[in-house]
Amino acid sequence: MINSKRKSTISIKDKNSKENVFKTADFVLSVFLFCSGIILIRTEPYPDDKNPNRKLFVFERTDQVEGLMNHYISSDPTVKLKKFIAAQRQIKKMIYDK
Protein backbone atom coordinates (compact mmCIF):
# COMPACT_ATOMS: atom_id res chain seq x y z
CA MET A 1 0.00 0.00 0.00
CA ILE A 2 1.28 3.42 -0.86
CA ASN A 3 1.60 5.86 2.01
CA SER A 4 -0.18 9.09 1.12
CA LYS A 5 2.28 11.09 3.23
CA ARG A 6 5.35 10.15 1.22
CA LYS A 7 8.13 12.71 1.46
CA SER A 8 8.78 12.41 -2.26
CA THR A 9 5.44 14.00 -3.17
CA ILE A 10 4.88 17.66 -2.53
CA SER A 11 2.42 20.23 -3.75
CA ILE A 12 3.76 23.71 -4.24
CA LYS A 13 2.32 27.09 -5.07
CA ASP A 14 5.39 29.30 -5.40
CA LYS A 15 4.72 32.66 -3.73
CA ASN A 16 7.17 34.39 -6.09
CA SER A 17 5.46 33.03 -9.15
CA LYS A 18 1.96 32.75 -10.53
CA GLU A 19 2.88 29.23 -11.53
CA ASN A 20 0.64 26.63 -9.90
CA VAL A 21 2.53 23.35 -10.00
CA PHE A 22 2.65 19.89 -8.50
CA LYS A 23 6.12 18.50 -7.73
CA THR A 24 7.09 14.95 -6.94
CA ALA A 25 10.28 12.90 -6.80
CA ASP A 26 8.26 9.68 -7.20
CA PHE A 27 9.22 8.31 -10.62
CA VAL A 28 6.31 5.87 -10.95
CA LEU A 29 3.79 8.55 -9.96
CA SER A 30 5.38 10.87 -12.52
CA VAL A 31 5.01 8.28 -15.26
CA PHE A 32 1.39 7.67 -14.23
CA LEU A 33 0.55 11.39 -14.30
CA PHE A 34 2.33 11.85 -17.63
CA CYS A 35 0.42 8.89 -19.12
CA SER A 36 -2.80 10.39 -17.85
CA GLY A 37 -2.24 13.59 -19.81
CA ILE A 38 -0.88 15.88 -17.10
CA ILE A 39 1.71 18.22 -18.60
CA LEU A 40 5.25 17.66 -17.37
CA ILE A 41 6.67 21.18 -17.37
CA ARG A 42 10.24 20.36 -16.41
CA THR A 43 12.52 18.42 -14.12
CA GLU A 44 14.59 20.05 -11.38
CA PRO A 45 17.51 18.77 -9.33
CA TYR A 46 16.33 17.20 -6.09
CA PRO A 47 17.21 19.56 -3.22
CA ASP A 48 20.05 18.47 -0.93
CA ASP A 49 20.79 15.25 -2.76
CA LYS A 50 24.22 14.04 -3.81
CA ASN A 51 22.82 11.97 -6.66
CA PRO A 52 22.73 14.26 -9.73
CA ASN A 53 20.24 11.97 -11.46
CA ARG A 54 17.59 12.30 -8.74
CA LYS A 55 14.99 14.78 -9.91
CA LEU A 56 11.83 16.55 -8.94
CA PHE A 57 9.20 16.26 -11.64
CA VAL A 58 7.24 19.49 -12.05
CA PHE A 59 3.72 19.10 -13.43
CA GLU A 60 1.05 21.61 -14.31
CA ARG A 61 -1.52 21.54 -11.49
CA THR A 62 -5.00 20.94 -12.83
CA ASP A 63 -8.28 19.83 -11.29
CA GLN A 64 -7.51 16.36 -12.64
CA VAL A 65 -4.31 15.92 -10.57
CA GLU A 66 -6.10 15.41 -7.26
CA GLY A 67 -8.36 12.69 -8.67
CA LEU A 68 -5.41 10.91 -10.26
CA MET A 69 -3.49 11.12 -6.98
CA ASN A 70 -6.42 9.48 -5.18
CA HIS A 71 -6.40 6.63 -7.72
CA TYR A 72 -2.63 6.24 -7.35
CA ILE A 73 -2.70 6.26 -3.55
CA SER A 74 -5.58 3.80 -3.40
CA SER A 75 -3.54 1.35 -5.52
CA ASP A 76 -6.17 1.61 -8.25
CA PRO A 77 -4.31 3.42 -11.05
CA THR A 78 -5.06 2.27 -14.57
CA VAL A 79 -3.21 3.13 -17.75
CA LYS A 80 -2.42 1.10 -20.84
CA LEU A 81 0.82 -0.82 -20.45
CA LYS A 82 2.33 0.28 -23.78
CA LYS A 83 1.54 3.90 -22.99
CA PHE A 84 3.12 3.53 -19.53
CA ILE A 85 6.31 1.99 -20.95
CA ALA A 86 6.57 4.70 -23.62
CA ALA A 87 6.09 7.44 -21.01
CA GLN A 88 8.67 5.80 -18.75
CA ARG A 89 11.23 5.82 -21.57
CA GLN A 90 10.43 9.42 -22.46
CA ILE A 91 10.86 10.64 -18.88
CA LYS A 92 14.09 8.65 -18.42
CA LYS A 93 15.39 10.27 -21.60
CA MET A 94 14.60 13.69 -20.11
CA ILE A 95 16.56 12.80 -16.97
CA TYR A 96 19.65 11.28 -18.52
CA ASP A 97 20.02 13.37 -21.69
CA LYS A 98 20.54 16.64 -19.82
C-alpha beads as a LAMMPS data file, in Angstrom:
LAMMPS data file: protein, C-alpha beads

98 atoms
97 bonds

1 atom types
1 bond types

-500.0 500.0 xlo xhi
-500.0 500.0 ylo yhi
-500.0 500.0 zlo zhi

Masses

1 110.0

Atoms # bond

1 1 1 0.000 0.000 0.000
2 1 1 1.284 3.423 -0.861
3 1 1 1.603 5.861 2.007
4 1 1 -0.183 9.086 1.118
5 1 1 2.282 11.089 3.235
6 1 1 5.347 10.151 1.221
7 1 1 8.126 12.712 1.459
8 1 1 8.776 12.407 -2.263
9 1 1 5.441 13.998 -3.171
10 1 1 4.878 17.659 -2.526
11 1 1 2.420 20.229 -3.751
12 1 1 3.760 23.712 -4.236
13 1 1 2.320 27.094 -5.074
14 1 1 5.392 29.296 -5.396
15 1 1 4.718 32.659 -3.730
16 1 1 7.166 34.390 -6.087
17 1 1 5.461 33.035 -9.155
18 1 1 1.959 32.755 -10.526
19 1 1 2.878 29.230 -11.528
20 1 1 0.635 26.630 -9.896
21 1 1 2.527 23.351 -10.000
22 1 1 2.648 19.892 -8.499
23 1 1 6.116 18.499 -7.734
24 1 1 7.094 14.948 -6.939
25 1 1 10.276 12.896 -6.802
26 1 1 8.264 9.678 -7.202
27 1 1 9.220 8.314 -10.621
28 1 1 6.307 5.872 -10.954
29 1 1 3.786 8.551 -9.960
30 1 1 5.376 10.871 -12.521
31 1 1 5.005 8.279 -15.261
32 1 1 1.387 7.674 -14.232
33 1 1 0.546 11.389 -14.304
34 1 1 2.329 11.845 -17.632
35 1 1 0.419 8.888 -19.118
36 1 1 -2.803 10.392 -17.848
37 1 1 -2.242 13.587 -19.808
38 1 1 -0.878 15.877 -17.099
39 1 1 1.708 18.218 -18.605
40 1 1 5.249 17.659 -17.365
41 1 1 6.666 21.184 -17.368
42 1 1 10.241 20.364 -16.410
43 1 1 12.520 18.418 -14.116
44 1 1 14.587 20.047 -11.379
45 1 1 17.507 18.768 -9.326
46 1 1 16.334 17.196 -6.091
47 1 1 17.210 19.558 -3.216
48 1 1 20.047 18.472 -0.934
49 1 1 20.786 15.247 -2.765
50 1 1 24.223 14.043 -3.811
51 1 1 22.819 11.968 -6.663
52 1 1 22.733 14.265 -9.734
53 1 1 20.237 11.974 -11.463
54 1 1 17.590 12.301 -8.737
55 1 1 14.990 14.775 -9.908
56 1 1 11.831 16.554 -8.943
57 1 1 9.197 16.263 -11.639
58 1 1 7.238 19.491 -12.048
59 1 1 3.718 19.104 -13.431
60 1 1 1.045 21.610 -14.306
61 1 1 -1.515 21.538 -11.493
62 1 1 -4.998 20.939 -12.832
63 1 1 -8.279 19.832 -11.287
64 1 1 -7.513 16.364 -12.641
65 1 1 -4.314 15.920 -10.568
66 1 1 -6.102 15.415 -7.259
67 1 1 -8.360 12.689 -8.669
68 1 1 -5.412 10.913 -10.259
69 1 1 -3.486 11.120 -6.984
70 1 1 -6.423 9.479 -5.180
71 1 1 -6.396 6.631 -7.720
72 1 1 -2.635 6.245 -7.355
73 1 1 -2.696 6.261 -3.550
74 1 1 -5.581 3.798 -3.402
75 1 1 -3.543 1.345 -5.519
76 1 1 -6.169 1.607 -8.254
77 1 1 -4.306 3.423 -11.053
78 1 1 -5.059 2.270 -14.572
79 1 1 -3.214 3.126 -17.754
80 1 1 -2.416 1.098 -20.839
81 1 1 0.822 -0.819 -20.454
82 1 1 2.330 0.277 -23.784
83 1 1 1.537 3.900 -22.985
84 1 1 3.119 3.527 -19.526
85 1 1 6.311 1.995 -20.951
86 1 1 6.570 4.702 -23.624
87 1 1 6.090 7.442 -21.013
88 1 1 8.667 5.801 -18.751
89 1 1 11.225 5.824 -21.565
90 1 1 10.435 9.424 -22.460
91 1 1 10.864 10.635 -18.876
92 1 1 14.094 8.652 -18.423
93 1 1 15.388 10.272 -21.603
94 1 1 14.595 13.694 -20.107
95 1 1 16.556 12.797 -16.972
96 1 1 19.646 11.281 -18.522
97 1 1 20.021 13.371 -21.694
98 1 1 20.540 16.638 -19.818

Bonds

1 1 1 2
2 1 2 3
3 1 3 4
4 1 4 5
5 1 5 6
6 1 6 7
7 1 7 8
8 1 8 9
9 1 9 10
10 1 10 11
11 1 11 12
12 1 12 13
13 1 13 14
14 1 14 15
15 1 15 16
16 1 16 17
17 1 17 18
18 1 18 19
19 1 19 20
20 1 20 21
21 1 21 22
22 1 22 23
23 1 23 24
24 1 24 25
25 1 25 26
26 1 26 27
27 1 27 28
28 1 28 29
29 1 29 30
30 1 30 31
31 1 31 32
32 1 32 33
33 1 33 34
34 1 34 35
35 1 35 36
36 1 36 37
37 1 37 38
38 1 38 39
39 1 39 40
40 1 40 41
41 1 41 42
42 1 42 43
43 1 43 44
44 1 44 45
45 1 45 46
46 1 46 47
47 1 47 48
48 1 48 49
49 1 49 50
50 1 50 51
51 1 51 52
52 1 52 53
53 1 53 54
54 1 54 55
55 1 55 56
56 1 56 57
57 1 57 58
58 1 58 59
59 1 59 60
60 1 60 61
61 1 61 62
62 1 62 63
63 1 63 64
64 1 64 65
65 1 65 66
66 1 66 67
67 1 67 68
68 1 68 69
69 1 69 70
70 1 70 71
71 1 71 72
72 1 72 73
73 1 73 74
74 1 74 75
75 1 75 76
76 1 76 77
77 1 77 78
78 1 78 79
79 1 79 80
80 1 80 81
81 1 81 82
82 1 82 83
83 1 83 84
84 1 84 85
85 1 85 86
86 1 86 87
87 1 87 88
88 1 88 89
89 1 89 90
90 1 90 91
91 1 91 92
92 1 92 93
93 1 93 94
94 1 94 95
95 1 95 96
96 1 96 97
97 1 97 98
